[in-house]
Amino acid sequence: MTENTQQPQSAPITELPTQYTPAEVEGKLYERWVDKGYFTADADSDKPPYTIVIPPPNVTGSLHLGHAFQHTLMDALTRRKRMQGYEALWLPGMDHAGIATQNKVEQQLADEGKSRHDLGREEFVQRVWQWKEEYGGKILGQMRRLGDGVDWSRERFTMDAGLSRAVGTIFKRLYDDGLIYRAERIINWCPRCLTAISDIEVNYQEDDGELVSIRYGEGEDSLVVATTRAETMLGDTAVAVHPDDERYRHLVGRRIKLPLTDRTIPVVADAHVDPEFGTGAVKVTPAHDPNDFAIGQRHDLESITVMDERGVITAHGPFEGLDRFEARSTIVAALREQGRIVAEKRPYVHSVGHCSRCGTTVEPRLSLQWWVKVAPLAKAAGDAVRDGRVTIHPEDMAKRYFDWVDNMHDWCISRQLWWGHRIPVWYGPDGEVVCVGPDEEPPAGEGWHQETDVLDTWFSSGLWPFSTLGWPEQTADLRKFYPTDVLLTGHDIIFFWVARMMMFGLYAMDGEVPFKTIALTGLVRDERGKKMSKSFGNVVDPLDWMDTYGSDAVRFTLARGANPGTDVPIGEDWVQASRNFANKIWNATRFALMNGATVEGPLPDAAEMSPTDRWILSRLGRTVADVDAFYEDYQFAKVSDALYHFAWDEVFDWYVELSKTTFQAGGPAAEVSKRVLGEVLDVTLRLLHPVVPFVTEELWTTLTGGESVVVADWPKDSGFRDAAAEREIETLQSVITEVRRFRADQGLQPGQRVPARLTLDGTALAPHEPAIRQLLRLQPEGDAFTATATLPVAGAEVALDLSGTIDVAAERKRLGKDLAAAEKEKAQATAKLGNEAFLAKAPDHVVDKIRGRLAKAEEDIVRLRTQLDRLPQA
């Protein structure tokens, strides 16, 4: 059998409140766990380590369903490993979130009629720190509500002193190794935030725009290009065509007049151009488009910037000083006046990037920035997965990972902000450039100044698995808990965060991977599978659901939907169902305690147990084995389903119900079943604890008298199996289920008692007659018994006397009416499916629907005829 080696600390309490009220339980339990130090890891422990570092939420953030989803799964993994005897560390922290946090404080200043420039850099940064202390980290308190078992003593922040030292150290090493450089490239630029932004900070949406086709050049030497951004034509330095396009071969190498300017530009041949798309000719604006920049590099074209950092046109001429969107319409009007517009399509729906922080349309812009040379780092990150040092789960996500790391471009790491890790580079009066490490003094003297840019937030969060453990110092935490075991995160940030951590971890830690497993989840969606968005009006605050249904209900709902790498639909009805499950656990345990269920003493020998006892222990052993296998495969949905169906269906609905007659009869058999029920509940609560920690803690400590289920032993599969008992109880279940179905078909109320004769002699069901009668509300047959319906089931026979319990004539009339309707439905569906003309024209989904109607009608006909045959004769 399974064994719990934690000894009870006091005699078990045998009573529970009649109702489970999460609000009265959850908060006090969580604070007790923290006060007891259950979540605090010991770097000097002899236990094997198990480490997860939490993906650091933004300091500006609050708990959303995506956080709740991933935190539930990480918490489940960590709690289980702690119970298995590991020194489990789940390390929390927050990201300084450069742009998001700076925007918060700038908005605050704007309300005061000020800007950051009124304060100056140093005072502004101090103001951000003040904001962080006062308003930041709201999510940390919300994590406590969810039940996150994190080690609060090791909480980190990407701008704290230790992590800042790590950032400076790795920047210096990368710079000295030639892996960080400064260059002009195309970047995503936000004209509102006035900074470069990363790809993940760009949200693409379908916008209404216009597509205009413009004729460049004159007569036979002209060609037509199409664009959605007419304002950028002021910076065109070429027109490109495909080298094999015969239409334009005579123009390649020649120069044509650029409209609205006094410049001519060359026609170049480049394989990037798709000759089948549009006219097969494209305008080339190297300073305002990444593809055009690449063409410009290949053909040594000039890059002309035509707008400033705020999106205002700077090109000399009549359009100077216009906003980019105002310039667009003005330029199109000027081209139309000159007869240069060949075609216009309006509205033209196309994908446009917007800043995720402020919603402004992002501008591709040529800019002098700092970059990481990723090629050698990305190769190492790919090799670590290919050679098996890191496993990606589910396996089919590995291809997406390789698509990123094998085709990664150099990474722009500089941001034009004041809040963040300032780039540790100093410029001298004579063009000197010096990178300064954390233990070095910056150069002094007149004319020396530090780089004003800060680092991309992803640069510091890329160090998270080892910087949080004390690197670059060789700390006890680093020695004990690195590499981490699992990175659990959404598949949407494989490139933005996962790949960066892999690159930096392998580089900084001498080839040692930052984590052994990458477990990728899907994204949380609404119950219809639609992405949650404020604009859709379907965003849910998990705290509202926690207030209404309890944290366990939210956690169980999320875990039950967590199939690896697959998006998770969630609706309030499902949370309500999970609340009902928590109540079921509560009520069943309360019943067990009131009837003497106990964990005291060893389990009786199998020979002393009833088949029902042996069946539930056999099923328990299989469930323990299944749950362990599912956890090892990160199949959280299967873990939850296995526990749900075992607890509700087998323990509560069958074993508890079957045991009631035993408890009522008393004697040695009842004492055995009380001990078995105590064992089953003890193990079931421990199995459930990682996913639903609060209700299981309250119940387990009450049942066992133990200190806390948090530090109880994780159940082990005892290996106990009894196939004969399982077959016997399955047969019993089939009899009870079949008779219940018959009763329902006859319209009998669940509690209505019916005289019955059970013929069970010679079957394994004979000892179960009292339980069968109790569960089916069957009373003894009596002297006047008349068998009006007989059900042969599983080698047994159940004869029922329904005389006087139902109106047979009315029931026959009702069933006859339903049967006629089912036969009519069958005839109509059969006729349609036999009509060749209909089948030739009808869509597949319509035909499939009719086939479904036919199958349903045929099933109804069989069911209704069976019910009529079983009715007593009138």
TILUMVO-889871 format. One record per residue (C-alpha): x, y, z. Coordinates in steps of 0.02 Angstrom, whole numbers, padded with zeros to 5 digits, always signed. Example, Ala and Ser with C-alpha at 12.3 -4.5 7.8 and 13.67 -1.06 7.14 Angstrom:
+00615-00225+00390 +00684-00053+00357 
This chain:
+00000+00000+00000 +00050+00183-00004 +00133+00251+00150 +00143+00423+00231 +00299+00430+00339 +00252+00598+00417 +00182+00554+00587 +00025+00640+00649 +00066+00783+00767 -00097+00768+00862 -00255+00666+00865 -00356+00691+00706 -00503+00809+00716 -00661+00718+00666 -00772+00865+00621 -00769+00995+00484 -00884+01143+00453 -01035+01096+00348 -00976+01207+00205 -00808+01249+00130 -00781+01437+00122 -00619+01476+00028 -00609+01656+00088 -00601+01597+00268 -00464+01471+00234 -00346+01525+00095 -00265+01682+00164 -00225+01613+00336 -00156+01451+00264 -00041+01542+00144 +00032+01654+00278 +00058+01502+00390 +00154+01414+00251 +00266+01566+00226 +00293+01591+00414 +00340+01409+00434 +00471+01427+00296 +00402+01285+00192 +00447+01375+00029 +00621+01431+00084 +00756+01325+00002 +00917+01277+00092 +01075+01288-00013 +01168+01181+00115 +01042+01039+00109 +01092+00863+00061 +00930+00843-00035 +00940+00842-00225 +00898+01014-00295 +00748+01058-00401 +00742+01235-00469 +00620+01341-00566 +00645+01528-00589 +00482+01619-00618 +00469+01714-00783 +00482+01888-00705 +00320+01986-00726 +00333+02171-00762 +00342+02282-00609 +00195+02377-00685 +00091+02220-00707 -00053+02138-00618 -00104+01956-00616 -00194+01906-00775 -00257+01735-00828 -00096+01699-00923 +00005+01726-00764 -00119+01623-00661 -00108+01482-00788 +00081+01468-00793 +00102+01501-00607 -00020+01360-00567 +00082+01238-00670 +00250+01293-00599 +00179+01285-00423 +00113+01110-00454 +00284+01051-00515 +00375+01130-00368 +00253+01070-00234 +00262+00891-00298 +00452+00891-00302 +00458+00963-00126 +00345+00821-00067 +00459+00697-00158 +00605+00751-00051 +00692+00876-00164 +00764+01041-00104 +00640+01137-00210 +00672+01318-00254 +00543+01419-00348 +00625+01589-00361 +00515+01744-00383 +00554+01916-00449 +00505+02058-00563 +00567+02140-00721 +00598+02328-00721 +00503+02339-00888 +00595+02489-00961 +00469+02570-01077 +00313+02520-00980 +00377+02587-00815 +00450+02747-00890 +00282+02779-00974 +00191+02759-00807 +00299+02892-00725 +00294+03007-00876 +00104+03000-00871 +00112+03043-00687 +00224+03192-00726 +00109+03247-00868 -00034+03256-00743 +00076+03379-00647 +00110+03479-00806 +00290+03419-00819 +00400+03308-00928 +00552+03205-00883 +00660+03338-00964 +00600+03462-00833 +00674+03348-00699 +00832+03292-00788 +00894+03114-00800 +00955+03085-00622 +00802+03157-00536 +00685+03067-00658 +00766+02899-00620 +00745+02932-00434 +00562+02971-00468 +00544+02802-00555 +00621+02714-00406 +00496+02803-00294 +00354+02747-00407 +00418+02569-00402 +00422+02566-00212 +00248+02641-00198 +00152+02562-00341 +00261+02426-00417 +00246+02244-00376 +00058+02236-00353 +00067+02068-00440 +00172+01995-00298 +00028+02011-00176 -00088+01935-00305 +00029+01787-00323 +00001+01752-00139 -00186+01749-00172 -00158+01617-00304 -00054+01513-00183 +00116+01528-00267 +00239+01429-00160 +00388+01539-00201 +00540+01574-00094 +00506+01754-00046 +00675+01767+00041 +00758+01758-00130 +00648+01883-00222 +00747+01976-00355 +00724+02129-00466 +00814+02157-00630 +00875+02327-00572 +00936+02274-00400 +01121+02288-00360 +01163+02105-00387 +01076+02089-00554 +01145+02257-00612 +01319+02191-00576 +01281+02036-00680 +01222+02146-00824 +01380+02251-00820 +01490+02096-00811 +01416+02007-00960 +01410+02166-01066 +01596+02191-01034 +01637+02010-01079 +01533+02013-01237 +01609+02180-01288 +01787+02120-01258 +01750+01962-01358 +01689+02064-01505 +01509+02007-01485 +01440+02181-01448 +01461+02321-01574 +01384+02486-01628 +01313+02512-01802 +01178+02595-01907 +01036+02473-01946 +00848+02474-01970 +00755+02458-01805 +00575+02469-01742 +00552+02649-01686 +00409+02720-01583 +00385+02906-01622 +00286+02925-01460 +00404+02833-01339 +00554+02900-01437 +00651+02737-01428 +00694+02581-01522 +00581+02437-01469 +00598+02249-01484 +00494+02140-01599 +00391+02076-01452 +00342+02255-01411 +00264+02275-01584 +00082+02223-01601 +00024+02193-01778 -00156+02230-01824 -00257+02246-01982 -00276+02432-02023 -00369+02522-02161 -00243+02610-02272 -00220+02651-02454 -00118+02569-02591 -00063+02690-02726 +00026+02646-02887 +00148+02780-02944 +00235+02801-03112 +00422+02837-03097 +00515+02900-03250 +00450+02952-03421 +00382+02863-03574 +00460+02695-03617 +00588+02724-03481 +00455+02727-03345 +00391+02595-03227 +00256+02583-03094 +00280+02545-02910 +00147+02523-02776 +00159+02579-02595 +00056+02602-02437 +00182+02730-02372 +00194+02863-02506 +00284+02983-02387 +00440+02872-02390 +00464+02899-02577 +00558+03057-02532 +00696+02941-02470 +00695+02820-02618 +00869+02788-02688 +00827+02653-02817 +00692+02549-02898 +00724+02362-02895 +00667+02227-03016 +00706+02042-03030 +00861+02000-03134 +00762+01881-03245 +00614+01996-03277 +00618+02029-03465 +00499+02178-03448 +00631+02283-03363 +00794+02212-03427 +00823+02367-03537 +00808+02481-03385 +00929+02393-03266 +01080+02504-03239 +00993+02660-03302 +00931+02806-03197 +00754+02873-03193 +00675+03031-03123 +00606+03019-02946 +00441+03116-02943 +00423+03270-02833 +00612+03286-02816 +00758+03347-02918 +00846+03178-02904 +00869+03030-03020 +00885+02854-02951 +00952+02693-03028 +00855+02538-03076 +00941+02387-02996 +00916+02200-03018 +00892+02104-02856 +00832+01926-02828 +00732+01981-02675 +00599+02055-02791 +00451+01943-02832 +00414+01970-03018 +00240+01894-02997 +00185+02018-02864 +00107+02180-02924 +00204+02260-03064 +00365+02168-03020 +00451+02333-02979 +00477+02399-02802 +00535+02565-02734 +00690+02553-02624 +00700+02663-02467 +00850+02596-02370 +00828+02711-02220 +00645+02664-02190 +00621+02480-02227 +00722+02327-02170 +00710+02236-02337 +00756+02394-02431 +00903+02419-02314 +00967+02246-02361 +00947+02287-02547 +01038+02450-02516 +01183+02358-02434 +01197+02239-02581 +01197+02379-02710 +01291+02511-02612 +01143+02629-02613 +01132+02790-02514 +01018+02789-02360 +00918+02950-02346 +00820+02980-02186 +00667+03086-02225 +00585+03102-02054 +00643+03137-01878 +00618+03035-01719 +00441+03104-01698 +00386+03055-01873 +00398+03231-01945 +00462+03253-02124 +00637+03328-02131 +00670+03315-02318 +00694+03487-02394 +00550+03547-02499 +00365+03584-02483 +00331+03435-02368 +00458+03480-02234 +00381+03496-02061 +00227+03390-02100 +00181+03243-01989 +00209+03078-02081 +00023+03041-02103 -00016+03219-02156 +00130+03209-02278 +00061+03046-02350 -00102+03123-02408 -00016+03283-02464 +00111+03188-02569 -00024+03079-02650 -00121+03237-02694 +00035+03313-02774 +00070+03154-02873 -00111+03149-02930 -00099+03328-02989 +00054+03281-03093 -00035+03130-03168 +00083+03010-03082 -00050+02907-02993 -00091+02755-03100 -00209+02670-02977 -00277+02693-02801 -00353+02563-02687 -00441+02630-02535 -00473+02562-02406 -00329+02440-02419 -00324+02325-02267 -00148+02275-02220 -00048+02225-02067 +00028+02372-01975 +00142+02368-01823 +00095+02468-01668 +00190+02502-01509 +00121+02384-01376 +00148+02518-01243 +00060+02667-01320 -00024+02606-01479 +00073+02723-01595 +00111+02659-01770 +00289+02596-01770 +00411+02670-01895 +00554+02566-01969 +00701+02684-01952 +00887+02684-01988 +00972+02719-01824 +01141+02707-01739 +01118+02574-01605 +01209+02442-01503 +01198+02262-01563 +01240+02085-01506 +01323+01976-01637 +01214+01823-01612 +01282+01696-01737 +01402+01601-01620 +01285+01618-01472 +01134+01557-01571 +01231+01408-01638 +01274+01355-01461 +01090+01375-01413 +01037+01263-01556 +01170+01133-01521 +01116+01116-01339 +00944+01057-01395 +01008+00951-01539 +01130+00854-01431 +00999+00823-01294 +01068+00932-01155 +00904+01026-01160 +00736+00945-01199 +00593+01044-01275 +00421+00987-01229 +00313+00954-01325 +00436+00888-01453 +00348+00967-01603 +00391+01139-01533 +00576+01104-01562 +00556+01148-01746 +00493+01321-01700 +00642+01344-01585 +00765+01293-01722 +00677+01408-01847 +00721+01552-01730 +00897+01510-01674 +00954+01450-01846 +00895+01609-01932 +00925+01739-01797 +00979+01914-01845 +01092+02022-01738 +00999+02090-01589 +00974+02276-01557 +01003+02298-01370 +01002+02488-01349 +00850+02590-01300 +00832+02778-01296 +00762+02781-01120 +00818+02842-00949 +00749+02697-00846 +00854+02541-00864 +01033+02479-00859 +01136+02617-00937 +01258+02553-01065 +01430+02550-00982 +01523+02635-01125 +01614+02802-01113 +01660+02915-01259 +01815+03024-01258 +01847+03196-01330 +01952+03124-01472 +01833+02985-01524 +01890+02859-01393 +01767+02720-01345 +01795+02629-01181 +01686+02490-01106 +01695+02489-00917 +01662+02335-00810 +01579+02338-00637 +01748+02335-00547 +01831+02465-00658 +01836+02653-00642 +01766+02750-00789 +01885+02869-00877 +01888+03044-00803 +01931+03212-00875 +01858+03345-00984 +01759+03285-01134 +01723+03109-01070 +01539+03059-01058 +01440+02898-01039 +01325+02826-01171 +01150+02893-01140 +01057+02737-01201 +01001+02597-01086 +00992+02412-01122 +00841+02319-01189 +00743+02243-01045 +00766+02071-01126 +00954+02089-01104 +00941+02082-00913 +00800+01956-00911 +00906+01845-01023 +01024+01824-00875 +00882+01777-00757 +00920+01590-00726 +01095+01626-00658 +01098+01812-00611 +00959+01778-00484 +01070+01646-00401 +01214+01769-00373 +01318+01762-00533 +01451+01824-00569 +01496+01775-00391 +01511+01587-00363 +01379+01582-00226 +01312+01433-00131 +01146+01459-00220 +01229+01454-00390 +01323+01295-00347 +01168+01210-00277 +01028+01267-00391 +01107+01294-00562 +01067+01236-00691 +00881+01255-00660 +00771+01106-00700 +00624+01173-00797 +00582+01332-00889 +00393+01336-00907 +00332+01475-01018 +00218+01516-01165 +00266+01461-01339 +00244+01642-01396 +00411+01698-01320 +00525+01558-01381 +00629+01685-01474 +00612+01838-01366 +00658+01761-01200 +00695+01575-01210 +00827+01590-01346 +00910+01737-01259 +00924+01641-01096 +00997+01493-01188 +01126+01603-01274 +01178+01698-01118 +01174+01547-01004 +01288+01444-01114 +01405+01592-01139 +01417+01649-00958 +01418+01477-00877 +01553+01397-00985 +01437+01292-01090 +01321+01237-00949 +01139+01251-00999 +01023+01367-00901 +00885+01236-00888 +00866+01052-00929 +00689+01058-00996 +00590+01191-01089 +00406+01155-01058 +00303+01262-01175 +00121+01302-01143 -00014+01375-01250 -00105+01539-01219 -00265+01563-01119 -00417+01605-01225 -00600+01631-01191 -00725+01488-01193 -00749+01507-01381 -00563+01495-01413 -00548+01681-01451 -00395+01780-01397 -00428+01883-01242 -00418+02068-01280 -00485+02227-01204 -00549+02276-01376 -00650+02114-01384 -00718+02143-01210 -00677+01965-01156 -00534+01995-01035 -00560+01911-00866 -00480+01964-00703 -00435+01801-00614 -00449+01890-00448 -00637+01911-00478 -00654+01723-00503 -00547+01690-00350 -00661+01802-00247 -00815+01710-00309 -00757+01530-00322 -00592+01518-00229 -00413+01504-00290 -00417+01315-00298 -00561+01321-00422 -00466+01440-00537 -00308+01336-00524 -00395+01170-00558 -00485+01243-00709 -00323+01307-00784 -00227+01147-00750 -00365+01041-00823 -00350+01135-00988 -00160+01128-00995 -00116+01013-01139 +00067+01041-01190 +00089+01183-01315 -00098+01199-01343 -00202+01353-01311 -00320+01344-01162 -00502+01399-01179 -00580+01446-01013 -00752+01504-00960 -00837+01544-00797 -00945+01387-00806 -00787+01282-00797 -00725+01376-00644 -00895+01348-00563 -00879+01161-00600 -00707+01160-00518 -00782+01247-00366 -00909+01106-00360 -00766+00981-00363 -00683+01066-00215 -00850+01059-00123 -00866+00874-00167 -00694+00839-00094 -00744+00934+00063 -00911+00848+00086 -00843+00673+00052 -00702+00697+00177 -00823+00767+00304 -00934+00613+00281 -00784+00499+00300 -00729+00583+00461 -00905+00575+00533 -00907+00389+00496 -00741+00351+00577 -00620+00350+00430 -00444+00344+00501 -00260+00342+00454 -00209+00265+00621 -00112+00103+00615 -00059-00006+00468 -00177-00059+00331 -00260-00228+00362 -00203-00377+00261 -00287-00397+00093 -00367-00558+00155 -00465-00457+00283 -00530-00336+00154 -00690-00344+00054 -00681-00346-00137 -00737-00164-00131 -00589-00119-00019 -00467-00212-00130 -00542-00132-00286 -00520+00046-00225 -00341+00013-00167 -00301-00066-00334 -00374+00084-00424 -00278+00199-00306 -00114+00116-00352 -00149+00134-00537 -00196+00317-00512 -00034+00354-00419 +00065+00275-00562 -00035+00369-00695 -00017+00536-00608 +00171+00514-00590 +00188+00469-00775 +00083+00618-00828 +00184+00739-00719 +00348+00677-00792 +00277+00710-00966 +00208+00883-00917 +00031+00823-00955 -00056+00933-00828 -00227+00909-00907 -00211+00721-00892 -00150+00736-00713 -00304+00839-00670 -00425+00728-00764 -00355+00569-00687 -00373+00641-00513 -00544+00715-00547 -00618+00552-00610 -00534+00445-00478 -00588+00559-00335 -00763+00601-00392 -00814+00447-00491 -00726+00306-00402 -00696+00364-00223 -00844+00478-00189 -00979+00410-00305 -00938+00225-00289 -00825+00177-00144 -00905+00293-00017 -01079+00243-00073 -01040+00057-00073 -00961+00072+00099 -01115+00149+00179 -01199-00020+00202 -01038-00087+00278 -01028+00059+00400 -01211+00037+00447 -01186-00149+00479 -01035-00117+00591 -00916-00254+00647 -00741-00300+00588 -00781-00268+00404 -00831-00089+00445 -00670-00059+00541 -00569-00122+00392 -00663-00009+00272 -00640+00141+00387 -00453+00116+00381 -00455+00090+00192 -00560+00246+00166 -00439+00345+00275 -00293+00281+00171 -00378+00321+00007 -00422+00498+00062 -00248+00529+00133 -00165+00480-00031 -00295+00566-00140 -00276+00730-00047 -00087+00721-00062 -00103+00687-00249 -00221+00833-00271 -00121+00954-00164 +00000+01026-00297 -00148+01084-00402 -00276+01128-00267 -00167+01168-00116 -00289+01257+00000 -00435+01138+00017 -00318+00988+00025 -00216+01068+00165 -00370+01100+00270 -00437+00924+00241 -00274+00828+00255 -00221+00906+00419 -00395+00874+00489 -00395+00693+00429 -00218+00648+00481 -00171+00771+00617 -00010+00798+00519 +00085+00963+00518 +00053+01011+00336 +00022+00923+00172 +00149+01045+00097 +00289+00946+00180 +00203+00776+00179 +00275+00635+00076 +00222+00620-00104 +00127+00454-00126 +00219+00308-00202 +00138+00171-00302 +00127+00024-00183 +00115-00098-00327 -00047-00168-00253 -00159-00230-00392 -00311-00342-00385 -00378-00375-00558 -00512-00493-00493 -00581-00363-00374 -00578-00233-00512 -00678-00348-00627 -00801-00388-00488 -00836-00206-00446 -00846-00160-00631 -00982-00292-00647 -01070-00221-00495 -01059-00047-00570 -01133-00108-00735 -01283-00184-00646 -01316-00028-00544 -01291+00087-00694 -01406-00015-00805 -01547-00022-00677 -01528+00165-00641 -01543+00200-00826 -01700+00092-00836 -01776+00179-00686 -01741+00349-00765 -01816+00292-00931 -01974+00240-00841 -01987+00410-00760 -01956+00350-00583 -01892+00478-00458 -01714+00443-00394 -01774+00416-00216 -01930+00317-00260 -01927+00141-00187 -01978-00007-00295 -02005-00189-00246 -01876-00301-00330 -01816-00479-00336 -01627-00502-00362 -01566-00667-00433 -01381-00662-00390 -01347-00841-00336 -01191-00912-00415 -01121-00741-00460 -00990-00633-00377 -01126-00506-00345 -01215-00605-00211 -01119-00526-00065 -01160-00354-00135 -01350-00373-00126 -01370-00252+00021 -01269-00119-00071 -01364-00148-00233 -01531-00128-00147 -01477+00028-00054 -01401+00115-00205 -01548+00070-00319 -01686+00104-00189 -01750-00075-00208 -01856-00141-00067 -01890-00326-00030 -02012-00409-00150 -02150-00449-00022 -02297-00569-00038 -02391-00473-00172 -02238-00453-00283 -02271-00462-00471 -02123-00449-00591 -02182-00323-00721 -02006-00293-00791 -01853-00405-00791 -01676-00348-00829 -01543-00480-00862 -01377-00392-00827 -01201-00465-00812 -01259-00642-00774 -01381-00583-00642 -01566-00542-00651 -01659-00395-00578 -01849-00411-00579 -01949-00255-00537 -02131-00231-00488 -02181-00065-00565 -02367-00087-00539 -02433+00064-00453 -02273+00164-00476 -02305+00229-00651 -02455+00259-00766 -02415+00124-00894 -02542+00183-01021 -02481+00363-01013 -02301+00307-01023 -02337+00198-01176 -02424+00345-01258 -02277+00461-01223 -02147+00336-01284 -02253+00296-01438 -02260+00481-01484 -02071+00498-01464 -02044+00339-01567 -02153+00405-01709 -02054+00568-01711 -01888+00472-01716 -01950+00362-01860 -02006+00516-01957 -01836+00597-01929 -01751+00438-01990 -01859+00433-02147 -01823+00615-02190 -01636+00597-02164 -01630+00435-02263 -01722+00516-02408 -01603+00663-02415 -01449+00553-02407 -01522+00446-02546 -01547+00597-02660 -01396+00606-02778 -01439+00782-02835 -01441+00844-02656 -01276+00759-02615 -01193+00837-02768 -01240+01015-02719 -01241+01015-02528 -01083+01070-02435 -00992+00934-02340 -01038+01005-02170 -01224+01001-02216 -01212+00818-02271 -01116+00775-02112 -01251+00858-02008 -01388+00754-02090 -01288+00595-02065 -01276+00641-01882 -01465+00665-01874 -01490+00493-01952 -01374+00409-01827 -01460+00497-01682 -01633+00446-01745 -01579+00264-01761 -01510+00266-01583 -01673+00343-01519 -01777+00211-01607 -01680+00068-01527 -01689+00151-01355 -01875+00190-01364 -01923+00016-01427 -01822-00061-01286 -01912+00049-01159 -02082-00001-01231 -02037-00186-01227 -01986-00170-01044 -02148-00087-00990 -02277-00196-00901 -02424-00249-01007 -02571-00134-00983 
